[in-house]
Amino acid sequence: MSARSQPPRRRSRPAPPPSARGDATVRTLARLFRKHPIWVAAAKGVDPRAESTVFFSHLPGLPWRLVRRQGQTLLRPGRAPDPDLVFRFTPRAVARLAAVRGDVGDFAVELFARIAEPRRTERVDFRVAVPFTRLVERGYVRLLLRAGPKVAAFALAHGLTSIGRLRRLGERSRRKGPARWERARSPRPSAPATRST
């Protein structure tokens, strides 16, 4: 077969380095989405096409993506090609989410509290990447409503008194575009030191 007739090679997403795949914070968040009974039950109402891009503050430039596959929510290496939402978790924020006890409302309130948190080390950075109509179609708004009075009380305390205000907040987040931490590149591994003779 000539060089011209060979099929083009598909570009594969670069896998994260072993240190990232074995990172305790990454493993904890992946386990919460995949195995925690409350998180698993909440995700059942989300459209199987839903995808989000996830970053970790201590692993800059190494994107992950949340996908729905065969009824599970999986955290996989690589950026989502067309994400609905974009997150950046700090290790402390993941630890606080993992420590929550209660129902879906308790977990949702803790997540929103992390998003509203002013202290950088305790925060979850968050961006809406799609129009509000797609959030509705893919079940995110229904999930919020199912979270019940605890989320409603939290939203009211932060000025979100109606779906209309929630929509405007989402559109404002989307118009801002990607944050600097989304555009960061992963650090190149340093070359091994050579021993002088």
Long-range contacts (C-beta under 8 A, 24 or more apart in sequence): 13-77, 13-78, 13-79, 14-78, 15-77, 16-59, 16-62, 16-64, 16-77, 17-62, 17-189, 20-59, 20-62, 20-77, 21-77, 23-56, 23-58, 23-59, 24-91, 25-56, 25-58, 25-89, 25-91, 25-94, 25-95, 26-56, 26-59, 26-64, 26-75, 28-94, 28-95, 28-98, 29-54, 29-75, 29-89, 29-94, 29-97, 30-74, 30-75, 32-94, 32-97, 32-98, 33-66, 33-73, 33-74, 33-75, 34-72, 34-73, 34-74, 34-75, 38-102, 38-103, 38-104, 38-107, 39-73, 39-107, 40-72, 40-73, 41-104, 42-104, 42-107, 42-143, 42-146, 42-147, 43-68, 43-73, 44-71, 45-139, 45-142, 45-143, 45-146, 46-73, 46-138, 46-139, 46-140, 46-143, 47-137, 47-138, 47-139, 49-138, 50-84, 50-138, 50-139, 50-140, 51-80, 51-81, 51-82, 51-83, 51-84, 52-80, 52-83, 52-84, 52-85, 52-86, 52-87, 53-79, 53-80, 53-83, 53-85, 53-86, 53-87, 53-129, 53-182, 54-86, 54-87, 54-88, 54-89, 55-86, 55-87, 55-88, 55-89, 55-125, 55-181, 55-182, 56-88, 56-89, 56-90, 56-91, 57-88, 57-89, 57-90, 57-91, 57-120, 57-125, 57-181, 58-90, 58-91, 60-181, 60-184, 60-186, 60-187, 61-184, 61-185, 61-186, 61-187, 62-186, 63-182, 82-130, 83-129, 83-130, 84-128, 84-129, 84-130, 84-134, 84-135, 84-138, 84-140, 85-126, 85-127, 85-128, 85-129, 85-140, 86-126, 86-127, 86-129, 86-178, 86-179, 86-182, 87-124, 87-125, 87-126, 88-124, 88-125, 88-126, 88-179, 88-181, 88-182, 89-124, 90-120, 90-121, 90-122, 90-123, 90-124, 92-121, 92-122, 93-117, 93-122, 93-123, 93-124, 96-122, 103-148, 104-146, 104-147, 104-148, 105-147, 105-148, 105-149, 105-150, 105-151, 106-150, 108-144, 108-147, 108-150, 108-151, 108-154, 109-147, 109-150, 109-151, 109-154, 112-151, 112-154, 112-155, 112-158, 113-154, 116-158, 125-179, 125-181, 126-173, 127-173, 127-174, 127-176, 127-178, 127-179, 127-182, 128-170, 128-171, 128-173, 128-174, 129-174, 130-174, 131-171, 131-174, 132-167, 132-170, 132-171, 135-170, 141-166
